[in-house]
């Protein structure tokens, strides 16, 4: 235990301070300029940093009612916080569970969650968290023992997918029922941001010890909504937690999430009045929805990055020169114009528009002559064949695939699209790593660049570099150095180097940063999508 002087930190956090200068110098990335009247939706491929605005002007909250909303990617994969990487699991879990610290409503800072205040030691190795009075949904109090038990599962449980983000934790000690102390092995710049991760959700120790994995069929948390039912591949129902620690919230009585992966079915239900909120609205329908006075369209720009990952351990995609040629051969602006109807921006980094991104990078502009020159020097000089895995029922990915298939012919590429149901695609890409190319996207769950850097770039960061199996020892070294560097300027320079090197290595086709599309009926008020993609639905209400 450190004996250094402690610093009370109930509001401002290390992470917030570290990136405050970055944020102020890049305010345009957070929608604070002329375009801030609109805003849109986070890890990844089916796994953020502008703030989404309310669908309607805020007014006097209305209590009660049921809100219906779509899950567009797939069904929830698991309600065990330490397991899933899919957005549907993440976003629903954050309504059921609490974390010690959570992302604030602005989407770019942190605020107290179950911990009403905390201190850190002067050497940045010891954090002491003081818990508020809160109860789990089964009526038992939330204690420091529950916190220690939950966080230790993230760190050391064999099923934990997220241990790579909390590897700095040396010891978690419940010093009394309402106080928990966490000791780190070394300084860890993103530590507070990491604690806001959904994987660090607090579950009841006694219930899990008794029920084991069965607990996650009917999950118990301390969050604003309690679990009611899960009709798999169909619907999830949550209801208001009457004992929620945040007084007066939630406003809604019930939430219903319908699994609607097919875009046409999703929009038919929205237009038929079966959904209050439709997520991932097809870009082709946005303008017509805007013309409907009974609908509000939120075109939020969040920290999302769309890409095509290449399996760099499989020939010929193990050739950097060919990967660069492919990037130059893809006309991303044509994709943005034809598929997104202009609602996107060329991607120039694996980091979307969030803290840490180097916005001076130029990426891979469309340059067919350069593409042909590089292809002639690569393993693709005699032509190449690739299978591109896309998710069935996703018209955007399908259209992107069709355009890329046509564009690759110019450099001798023959691309065959393979459309798979979401579960089959995950199995083939993530579990088996049996693919050539795959269309994916990811967003960030925290406000710090470390998560996406570890997840998408670092070879041993938890997902084999977003399943591309990309590995560059110098990049790996810089990724790890940036995690322990507390000087924001030095840390930014490290991230700049990482981005430049990974861009040059081109393990993926850098496509675009999209402007998302979410539609609500006009009765929905105070609906926000955080830059991290999730929803503070305890602050949303419906007019009668």
C-alpha positions as CSV (number, residue, x, y, z in Angstrom):
1,X,0.0,0.0,0.0
2,X,1.4,3.3,-1.0
3,X,1.9,5.9,1.7
4,X,2.0,8.8,-0.7
5,X,-0.3,11.8,-0.3
6,X,-3.7,11.1,-1.8
7,X,-5.6,13.5,-4.1
8,X,-9.4,13.6,-3.9
9,X,-10.8,13.1,-7.4
10,X,-14.6,12.9,-7.4
11,X,-15.1,14.6,-10.8
12,X,-11.9,15.5,-12.8
13,X,-10.0,12.3,-13.6
14,X,-6.5,11.5,-14.8
15,X,-7.8,10.5,-18.2
16,X,-9.9,13.7,-18.6
17,X,-7.0,15.9,-17.7
18,X,-4.6,14.0,-20.0
19,X,-6.7,14.6,-23.0
20,X,-8.1,18.0,-22.1
21,X,-5.5,19.9,-24.2
22,X,-6.1,17.5,-27.1
23,X,-9.8,18.1,-26.9
24,X,-9.6,21.8,-26.7
25,X,-7.3,22.0,-29.7
26,X,-9.5,19.7,-31.8
27,X,-13.0,20.9,-30.8
28,X,-14.2,20.4,-34.3
29,X,-13.9,16.6,-33.8
30,X,-16.5,16.8,-31.0
31,X,-19.2,18.6,-33.0
32,X,-18.7,21.9,-31.2
33,X,-18.5,23.9,-34.4
34,X,-21.2,25.0,-36.8
35,X,-22.2,21.4,-37.5
36,X,-23.0,20.5,-33.9
37,X,-26.8,20.8,-34.4
38,X,-26.7,17.2,-35.6
39,X,-25.0,14.2,-34.2
40,X,-24.8,9.7,-34.8
41,X,-23.6,6.2,-33.0
42,X,-19.7,1.3,-30.7
43,X,-15.9,-3.3,-30.1
44,X,-16.3,-4.1,-33.2
45,X,-17.3,-5.7,-36.3
46,X,-20.0,-6.7,-34.9
47,X,-16.8,-4.9,-30.7
48,X,-16.5,7.6,-30.5
49,X,-16.0,11.1,-30.1
50,X,-18.6,13.5,-31.0
51,X,-21.5,14.0,-28.7
52,X,-25.0,13.0,-30.0
53,X,-27.6,15.6,-29.4
54,X,-31.1,14.9,-28.1
55,X,-33.7,13.9,-30.7
56,X,-35.9,16.7,-29.5
57,X,-35.4,19.8,-27.3
58,X,-35.4,18.8,-23.7
59,X,-38.5,19.6,-21.7
60,X,-40.3,18.4,-18.6
61,X,-39.8,14.6,-18.3
62,X,-42.9,12.4,-18.5
63,X,-43.0,9.3,-16.3
64,X,-44.0,5.9,-17.5
65,X,-44.5,4.2,-20.8
66,X,-42.6,1.5,-22.9
67,X,-39.9,2.3,-25.4
68,X,-39.3,-0.1,-28.3
69,X,-36.0,-0.1,-30.2
70,X,-34.2,-2.3,-32.7
71,X,-31.0,-4.3,-32.3
72,X,-29.7,-4.1,-35.8
73,X,-26.5,-6.2,-35.8
74,X,-27.5,-9.4,-34.1
75,X,-28.9,-10.8,-30.9
76,X,-27.0,-10.3,-27.6
77,X,-24.3,-12.9,-27.4
78,X,-23.9,-12.9,-23.6
79,X,-24.9,-11.0,-20.5
80,X,-21.7,-12.0,-18.7
81,X,-19.8,-8.7,-18.7
82,X,-16.3,-10.2,-19.1
83,X,-17.2,-12.3,-22.3
84,X,-18.7,-10.5,-25.3
85,X,-17.2,-8.1,-27.8
86,X,-20.4,-7.4,-29.8
87,X,-22.2,-4.0,-29.5
88,X,-25.6,-5.5,-28.9
89,X,-24.4,-7.2,-25.7
90,X,-22.5,-4.2,-24.7
91,X,-25.2,-1.6,-25.1
92,X,-27.9,-3.6,-23.3
93,X,-25.6,-4.6,-20.5
94,X,-24.8,-1.0,-19.7
95,X,-28.5,-0.5,-18.9
96,X,-28.5,-3.5,-16.5
97,X,-25.2,-3.1,-14.7
98,X,-23.3,-0.3,-13.1
99,X,-19.5,0.4,-13.1
100,X,-17.4,2.3,-10.6
101,X,-17.0,5.1,-13.1
102,X,-19.0,5.7,-16.2
103,X,-18.8,7.9,-19.4
104,X,-20.5,11.2,-18.8
105,X,-23.4,12.5,-20.9
106,X,-21.0,14.5,-23.0
107,X,-19.4,11.3,-24.2
108,X,-15.8,12.7,-23.8
109,X,-15.3,12.7,-20.0
110,X,-15.9,10.5,-17.0
111,X,-18.3,10.8,-14.0
112,X,-18.9,8.9,-10.8
113,X,-20.9,5.6,-11.1
114,X,-21.1,3.3,-8.1
115,X,-18.1,5.1,-6.8
116,X,-19.3,8.5,-5.6
117,X,-15.7,9.6,-5.2
118,X,-12.2,8.2,-5.4
119,X,-8.6,9.2,-4.7
120,X,-5.3,8.2,-6.3
121,X,-1.9,8.2,-4.7
122,X,0.8,10.6,-5.8
123,X,2.7,7.8,-7.5
124,X,-0.4,6.9,-9.5
125,X,-0.2,3.3,-8.3
126,X,-3.0,3.2,-5.7
127,X,-6.7,4.1,-6.2
128,X,-9.2,4.2,-3.4
129,X,-12.9,4.1,-4.3
130,X,-15.8,5.0,-2.0
131,X,-19.1,3.4,-2.9
132,X,-22.5,5.1,-2.8
133,X,-25.5,3.3,-1.2
134,X,-26.9,1.2,-4.0
135,X,-28.7,-2.1,-4.2
136,X,-28.7,-5.0,-6.7
137,X,-31.9,-5.9,-8.4
138,X,-32.4,-8.8,-5.9
139,X,-32.4,-6.3,-3.0
140,X,-29.0,-7.0,-1.6
141,X,-26.6,-4.1,-1.1
142,X,-23.6,-3.4,-3.4
143,X,-20.5,-3.9,-1.3
144,X,-16.7,-3.6,-1.8
145,X,-16.6,-7.4,-1.8
146,X,-18.9,-7.4,-4.9
147,X,-16.6,-4.9,-6.6
148,X,-13.5,-6.9,-5.9
149,X,-15.1,-10.1,-7.0
150,X,-16.3,-8.6,-10.3
151,X,-13.1,-6.9,-11.2
152,X,-11.0,-10.0,-10.3
153,X,-13.1,-11.9,-12.8
154,X,-12.1,-9.5,-15.6
155,X,-8.4,-9.8,-14.6
156,X,-8.1,-13.5,-14.0
157,X,-11.1,-15.6,-15.1
158,X,-10.1,-17.9,-18.0
159,X,-13.2,-16.8,-20.0
160,X,-12.4,-13.1,-19.8
161,X,-12.0,-11.5,-23.2
162,X,-10.9,-8.2,-21.6
163,X,-8.0,-9.1,-19.4
164,X,-5.7,-7.4,-21.8
165,X,-7.2,-4.0,-20.8
166,X,-6.8,-4.5,-17.0
167,X,-3.4,-6.3,-17.0
168,X,-2.0,-3.4,-14.9
169,X,-4.0,-4.4,-11.8
170,X,-1.9,-6.1,-9.2
171,X,-4.4,-6.3,-6.3
172,X,-8.0,-5.4,-5.5
173,X,-8.7,-5.1,-1.8
174,X,-12.1,-4.5,-0.1
175,X,-10.9,-2.5,2.9
176,X,-14.4,-2.1,4.4
177,X,-18.0,-2.7,3.1
178,X,-18.0,0.6,1.2
179,X,-14.3,1.1,0.3
180,X,-12.2,-0.8,-2.2
181,X,-8.5,-0.2,-3.0
182,X,-6.9,-1.1,-6.3
183,X,-3.1,-1.3,-6.6
184,X,-1.5,-1.2,-10.0
185,X,1.7,-3.0,-11.1
186,X,2.8,0.1,-12.9
187,X,1.4,3.5,-14.0
188,X,-1.4,2.9,-16.4
189,X,-2.6,6.0,-18.3
190,X,-6.1,4.7,-19.3
191,X,-6.9,3.1,-16.0
192,X,-9.9,5.3,-15.1
193,X,-11.3,5.1,-18.6
194,X,-10.9,1.3,-18.5
195,X,-13.0,1.1,-15.3
196,X,-15.9,2.6,-17.3
197,X,-15.7,-0.3,-19.7
198,X,-18.8,-2.6,-19.7
199,X,-16.5,-5.6,-18.8
200,X,-15.9,-3.9,-15.4
201,X,-19.6,-4.0,-14.5
202,X,-20.3,-5.0,-11.0
203,X,-22.3,-8.2,-10.4
204,X,-23.5,-9.7,-7.0
205,X,-20.8,-12.1,-5.7
206,X,-23.2,-14.3,-3.7
207,X,-25.6,-14.7,-6.6
208,X,-22.8,-15.7,-9.0
209,X,-21.2,-18.1,-6.6
210,X,-24.6,-19.8,-6.2
211,X,-25.8,-19.7,-9.8
212,X,-22.6,-19.7,-11.8
213,X,-23.2,-19.1,-15.5
214,X,-26.9,-19.5,-15.1
215,X,-26.9,-16.0,-13.6
216,X,-26.4,-14.5,-17.0
217,X,-29.5,-16.1,-18.4
218,X,-31.4,-13.7,-16.0
219,X,-28.7,-11.1,-15.1
220,X,-28.7,-9.1,-11.9
221,X,-27.1,-5.7,-11.7
222,X,-27.6,-2.5,-9.9
223,X,-28.3,-0.4,-13.0
224,X,-31.3,1.7,-14.0
225,X,-33.2,-1.2,-15.6
226,X,-33.9,-4.8,-14.5
227,X,-34.0,-7.9,-16.6
228,X,-37.4,-9.3,-17.5
229,X,-37.0,-11.7,-20.4
230,X,-34.8,-12.8,-23.3
231,X,-36.5,-14.5,-26.2
232,X,-33.4,-15.3,-28.1
233,X,-33.0,-14.0,-31.6
234,X,-36.4,-12.2,-31.1
235,X,-36.7,-9.8,-28.2
236,X,-35.2,-8.6,-24.9
237,X,-37.4,-6.9,-22.3
238,X,-36.1,-4.7,-19.4
239,X,-38.1,-2.8,-16.8
240,X,-37.5,0.2,-14.6
241,X,-35.5,-0.4,-11.4
242,X,-37.6,1.3,-8.7
243,X,-34.6,1.3,-6.4
244,X,-32.1,2.9,-8.7
245,X,-29.6,5.1,-6.8
246,X,-30.0,8.1,-9.2
247,X,-33.1,9.7,-7.7
248,X,-36.1,10.1,-10.0
249,X,-34.8,7.9,-12.8
250,X,-35.4,6.1,-15.1
251,X,-38.4,7.9,-16.5
252,X,-39.6,5.0,-18.7
253,X,-41.3,1.9,-17.2
254,X,-40.1,-0.6,-19.8
255,X,-37.7,-1.1,-22.7
256,X,-38.2,-3.6,-25.5
257,X,-35.3,-4.4,-27.8
258,X,-36.3,-6.3,-31.0
259,X,-33.6,-8.3,-32.9
260,X,-34.0,-7.0,-36.5
261,X,-30.9,-7.7,-38.5
262,X,-32.6,-7.3,-41.9
263,X,-32.8,-3.7,-42.8
264,X,-36.0,-4.0,-44.7
265,X,-37.8,-5.7,-41.9
266,X,-36.5,-3.2,-39.4
267,X,-37.7,-0.2,-41.4
268,X,-41.1,-1.8,-42.1
269,X,-41.6,-2.2,-38.4
270,X,-40.6,1.4,-37.7
271,X,-42.9,2.7,-40.4
272,X,-45.7,0.4,-39.1
273,X,-45.5,1.9,-35.6
274,X,-44.0,-1.2,-34.0
275,X,-40.7,0.5,-33.2
276,X,-40.1,3.9,-31.5
277,X,-36.5,3.9,-32.4
278,X,-34.9,2.4,-35.5
279,X,-31.1,2.0,-35.5
280,X,-28.9,1.7,-38.5
281,X,-31.3,3.3,-40.9
282,X,-30.4,2.6,-44.6
283,X,-28.7,5.6,-46.0
284,X,-31.1,5.5,-49.0
285,X,-34.0,6.1,-46.7
286,X,-32.7,9.0,-44.6
287,X,-33.9,11.8,-46.8
288,X,-37.4,10.5,-47.1
289,X,-37.6,10.0,-43.3
290,X,-36.4,13.6,-42.8
291,X,-39.4,14.8,-44.8
292,X,-41.8,13.0,-42.4
293,X,-43.0,15.5,-39.7
294,X,-43.7,12.6,-37.3
295,X,-40.1,11.3,-37.5
296,X,-36.8,12.7,-36.1
297,X,-33.6,11.6,-37.8
298,X,-30.3,11.8,-35.9
299,X,-27.4,11.7,-38.2
300,X,-24.8,11.4,-35.5
301,X,-21.1,11.3,-36.3
302,X,-19.5,9.1,-33.7
303,X,-16.2,7.4,-33.3
304,X,-16.8,4.5,-35.7
305,X,-14.4,3.1,-38.3
306,X,-15.5,0.9,-41.2
307,X,-12.8,-1.3,-42.9
308,X,-12.1,-4.5,-44.7
309,X,-9.7,-6.7,-42.7
310,X,-7.2,-8.8,-44.6
311,X,-5.8,-12.1,-43.1
312,X,-2.2,-11.2,-43.1
313,X,-1.0,-14.7,-42.2
314,X,-2.5,-16.1,-45.4
315,X,-0.8,-15.6,-48.8
316,X,-0.8,-13.4,-50.7
317,X,-2.2,-11.0,-48.0
318,X,1.1,-11.5,-46.1
319,X,2.6,-9.1,-48.7
320,X,2.6,-5.5,-47.5
321,X,3.2,-4.2,-51.1
322,X,0.0,-6.0,-52.3
323,X,-2.0,-4.7,-49.4
324,X,-0.9,-1.1,-50.2
325,X,-1.8,-1.6,-53.8
326,X,-5.3,-2.8,-52.9
327,X,-5.8,0.3,-50.7
328,X,-4.8,2.6,-53.5
329,X,-7.1,0.7,-55.9
330,X,-10.2,1.3,-53.8
331,X,-12.1,4.4,-54.6
332,X,-13.5,5.2,-51.1
333,X,-15.2,8.4,-52.2
334,X,-17.2,6.5,-54.8
335,X,-18.3,4.2,-52.0
336,X,-19.2,7.1,-49.8
337,X,-21.2,8.8,-52.5
338,X,-23.0,5.8,-53.9
339,X,-23.6,3.7,-50.8
340,X,-23.6,6.2,-48.0
341,X,-25.2,9.0,-50.1
342,X,-22.4,11.3,-49.0
343,X,-22.8,10.5,-45.3
344,X,-19.2,9.7,-44.5
345,X,-15.5,10.7,-44.6
346,X,-12.4,8.9,-45.9
347,X,-10.7,7.0,-43.2
348,X,-7.0,7.8,-42.7
349,X,-6.3,5.9,-39.5
350,X,-7.4,2.9,-37.5
351,X,-8.5,5.4,-34.9
352,X,-11.8,7.1,-35.6
353,X,-12.5,10.7,-34.6
354,X,-11.6,10.5,-30.9
355,X,-8.8,11.4,-28.5
356,X,-5.4,10.4,-29.8
357,X,-6.2,10.4,-33.5
358,X,-3.6,12.0,-35.8
359,X,-5.8,14.1,-38.1
360,X,-2.8,15.0,-40.3
361,X,-2.6,11.6,-41.9
362,X,-3.5,11.4,-45.6
363,X,-4.4,7.7,-45.7
364,X,-4.7,6.0,-49.1
365,X,-6.3,8.3,-51.7
366,X,-7.6,6.6,-54.9
367,X,-4.6,6.3,-57.2
368,X,-5.0,3.6,-59.8
369,X,-1.6,4.2,-61.4
370,X,0.1,3.8,-58.0
371,X,-2.0,0.7,-57.3
372,X,-1.0,-0.9,-60.6
373,X,2.7,-0.1,-60.0
374,X,2.7,-1.6,-56.6
375,X,0.6,-4.6,-57.6
376,X,3.2,-5.4,-60.4
377,X,5.9,-5.5,-57.6
378,X,4.0,-7.7,-55.3
379,X,2.7,-11.3,-54.9
380,X,-0.3,-10.1,-56.9
381,X,1.6,-9.3,-60.1
382,X,0.0,-12.3,-61.9
383,X,-3.5,-11.5,-60.5
384,X,-5.1,-12.7,-57.2
385,X,-8.3,-14.1,-55.9
386,X,-10.0,-13.3,-52.6
387,X,-13.2,-14.2,-50.8
388,X,-14.8,-11.3,-49.0
389,X,-17.0,-12.3,-46.0
390,X,-20.0,-10.0,-45.5
391,X,-23.0,-10.3,-43.1
392,X,-26.2,-11.4,-44.6
393,X,-29.0,-8.8,-44.4
394,X,-26.7,-5.8,-44.4
395,X,-27.3,-3.9,-47.6
396,X,-24.5,-1.4,-46.9
397,X,-21.8,-4.2,-46.7
398,X,-23.3,-5.9,-49.7
399,X,-23.1,-2.7,-51.8
400,X,-19.6,-2.0,-50.6
401,X,-18.6,-5.5,-51.6
402,X,-20.0,-5.1,-55.0
403,X,-18.1,-1.9,-55.7
404,X,-14.8,-3.3,-54.4
405,X,-15.3,-6.4,-56.5
406,X,-15.6,-4.2,-59.6
407,X,-12.7,-1.9,-58.5
408,X,-10.2,-4.8,-57.9
409,X,-10.5,-5.9,-61.5
410,X,-8.3,-2.9,-62.5
411,X,-5.3,-4.5,-60.7
412,X,-6.0,-8.1,-61.6
413,X,-8.1,-8.9,-58.5
414,X,-11.0,-11.4,-58.6
415,X,-13.1,-11.0,-55.5
416,X,-15.9,-13.3,-54.6
417,X,-18.4,-12.2,-51.9
418,X,-19.5,-14.7,-49.3
419,X,-22.6,-13.7,-47.4
420,X,-23.0,-15.4,-44.1
421,X,-25.5,-15.1,-41.2
422,X,-23.9,-13.0,-38.3
423,X,-23.1,-16.0,-36.1
424,X,-21.5,-18.0,-38.9
425,X,-19.5,-14.9,-39.9
426,X,-18.2,-14.5,-36.4
427,X,-17.2,-18.2,-36.2
428,X,-15.4,-18.1,-39.5
429,X,-13.6,-14.8,-38.9
430,X,-13.0,-14.6,-35.2
431,X,-12.8,-18.2,-34.0
432,X,-11.4,-20.1,-37.0
433,X,-9.5,-17.2,-38.7
434,X,-10.5,-19.0,-41.9
435,X,-11.0,-16.1,-44.3
436,X,-9.3,-13.9,-46.9
437,X,-11.1,-10.5,-46.4
438,X,-14.0,-9.5,-44.1
439,X,-16.1,-6.4,-44.0
440,X,-16.2,-5.0,-40.4
441,X,-16.5,-2.0,-38.3
442,X,-15.7,-1.0,-34.7
443,X,-16.2,1.7,-32.3
444,X,-14.7,2.5,-28.9
445,X,-16.2,1.7,-25.5
446,X,-14.0,4.1,-23.6
447,X,-12.8,7.7,-24.1
448,X,-9.1,6.7,-24.4
449,X,-7.4,5.4,-27.5
450,X,-5.8,2.5,-25.7
451,X,-8.7,0.1,-26.2
452,X,-8.8,0.3,-30.0
453,X,-5.1,0.4,-30.2
454,X,-4.8,-2.9,-28.2
455,X,-7.8,-4.4,-30.0
456,X,-7.1,-3.4,-33.6
457,X,-3.3,-3.0,-33.8
458,X,-1.4,-4.8,-31.0
459,X,-0.7,-8.4,-32.0
460,X,-1.2,-9.7,-28.5
461,X,-3.9,-7.2,-27.5
462,X,-6.8,-9.6,-27.3
463,X,-8.2,-10.0,-30.8
464,X,-5.1,-10.8,-32.9
465,X,-5.3,-7.2,-34.3
466,X,-9.0,-7.2,-35.1
467,X,-8.6,-10.7,-36.5
468,X,-6.1,-9.6,-39.2
469,X,-3.2,-11.3,-37.3
470,X,-1.2,-8.2,-38.1
471,X,2.1,-8.1,-36.2
472,X,4.8,-5.5,-36.1
473,X,7.2,-5.7,-33.1
474,X,8.0,-2.0,-33.2
475,X,4.3,-1.2,-33.2
476,X,3.7,-3.6,-30.3
477,X,6.5,-1.9,-28.3
478,X,5.0,1.5,-28.9
479,X,1.5,0.3,-27.9
480,X,2.7,-0.9,-24.6
481,X,4.8,2.2,-24.0
482,X,1.8,4.5,-24.6
483,X,-0.1,2.7,-21.9
484,X,2.3,3.7,-19.1
485,X,3.2,7.2,-20.4
486,X,1.4,9.9,-18.3
487,X,2.8,12.9,-20.2
488,X,0.0,13.7,-22.8
489,X,2.3,15.2,-25.4
490,X,4.7,12.3,-25.3
491,X,1.8,9.9,-25.4
492,X,0.2,11.6,-28.4
493,X,3.5,11.4,-30.3
494,X,3.6,7.6,-29.6
495,X,0.1,7.3,-31.0
496,X,1.0,9.3,-34.0
497,X,3.9,6.9,-34.7
498,X,1.6,3.9,-34.2
499,X,-0.9,5.2,-36.6
500,X,1.6,6.0,-39.3
501,X,3.3,2.6,-39.1
502,X,0.1,0.7,-39.1
503,X,-1.2,2.7,-42.0
504,X,2.0,2.0,-43.9
505,X,1.7,-1.8,-43.1
506,X,-1.9,-1.7,-44.4
507,X,-3.4,-4.8,-42.8
508,X,-6.8,-3.6,-43.7
509,X,-8.5,-1.5,-46.4
510,X,-9.2,1.9,-44.7
511,X,-12.7,2.7,-45.8
512,X,-14.6,5.5,-44.1
513,X,-15.8,7.2,-40.9
514,X,-19.6,7.1,-41.4
515,X,-22.3,9.4,-40.3
516,X,-24.8,7.1,-38.6
517,X,-28.5,7.2,-39.0
518,X,-31.0,6.6,-36.2
519,X,-34.7,7.5,-36.5
520,X,-37.2,8.1,-33.7
521,X,-40.8,8.9,-33.6
522,X,-41.3,12.5,-32.5
523,X,-42.8,11.5,-29.1
524,X,-39.3,10.2,-28.0
525,X,-37.6,12.9,-26.0
526,X,-34.1,13.4,-24.7
527,X,-32.7,10.4,-26.6
528,X,-28.9,10.5,-26.8
529,X,-26.4,8.2,-28.5
530,X,-23.0,8.7,-26.7
531,X,-19.9,8.8,-28.8
532,X,-19.2,5.3,-27.3
533,X,-22.4,4.2,-29.1
534,X,-24.5,3.3,-26.1
535,X,-27.7,5.0,-24.8
536,X,-28.4,6.6,-21.5
537,X,-32.0,5.5,-21.8
538,X,-32.7,6.2,-18.1
539,X,-32.7,9.9,-19.2
540,X,-35.1,9.3,-22.1
541,X,-38.9,9.7,-21.9
542,X,-41.9,9.5,-24.2
543,X,-44.7,12.0,-24.6
544,X,-48.2,10.5,-24.3
